[in-house]
Amino acid sequence: MMSTLASDALPEHDEQTVIRVEGVHKYYDFGETRVHALRGVSIAIKLGEFVAIMGASGSGKSTFMNLLGCLDRPTSGHYLLEGIDVAHLDKKTLAGIRNQKIGFVFQGFHLLARTTALENAELPTLYGRMGKAERRERAASALAMVGLSDRAQHFPSQMSGGQQQRVAIARALVNRPPILLADEPTGNLDSRTSVEIMEIFQDLNDKGLTIVLVTHEHDVAQFAKRVIIFRDGRICRDEPALSRPNAREVLKTLPSLED
């Protein structure tokens, strides 16, 4: 399942390659100042990989994640998602891709305060054509996947930060996308809860979900299968995660929050 970094060209597309970026540059203009955020990035991510992206502030990792999530477009180069070059698609088509192909998890949970866990998880399904019963079934199934079936009728104010992030993950999974993009998903969590979230990600990845995770925490990145490090808009390292721990086993060695 492991891909390697290519400098100028990538192999021809195959069905196992879900994300393919070729020679991507990204510029931002601020008045007379031009910022070169990405400098010719090329990479392939295959089905079922779990990739952690790291880098200092300003390294280009967040810009890269925005491109992968179809939230921004490259200035030049190509981004192929499941073999389709999405760089020049219209806004409506991109919105459909974000809704069906990609699940998003962020550092902030972004839950609706007056809405239950089940209703929060259900939200992405409202933009599709499925009936109410199927929407509820999918939301309940997604909550079960993250171990929150018993919190389905709880409001965010009645849940811990870790539980709220689980709801956010369930919401990202409800449309059953093939790719999950997680941007600093443990940034607001304590150490034990962070490992609990990594346990969920490892379980989902074991079931075939492709995960791309942005983090500045080495302790979090080590749970991925592959680590990519950005520096000055370029990829400076791309290698398998060494001595990758099992989050479930790590949790057995950590004190509970009550200790």
Secondary structure as UniProt FT lines:
FT   TURN            15..16
FT   STRAND          17..30
FT   TURN            31..32
FT   STRAND          33..46
FT   TURN            47..48
FT   STRAND          50..55
FT   TURN            57..58
FT   HELIX           61..68
FT   TURN            69..70
FT   STRAND          76..81
FT   TURN            82..83
FT   STRAND          84..85
FT   TURN            87..88
FT   HELIX           91..100
FT   STRAND          102..106
FT   TURN            113..114
FT   HELIX           117..122
FT   HELIX           123..127
FT   HELIX           132..145
FT   TURN            146..147
FT   HELIX           149..151
FT   TURN            152..153
FT   HELIX           156..158
FT   HELIX           161..173
FT   TURN            174..175
FT   STRAND          179..183
FT   TURN            185..188
FT   HELIX           191..206
FT   TURN            207..208
FT   STRAND          210..214
FT   HELIX           218..221
FT   TURN            222..223
FT   STRAND          226..231
FT   TURN            232..233
FT   STRAND          234..240
FT   TURN            242..243
FT   HELIX           247..251
FT   TURN            252..253
FT   TURN            257..258
//
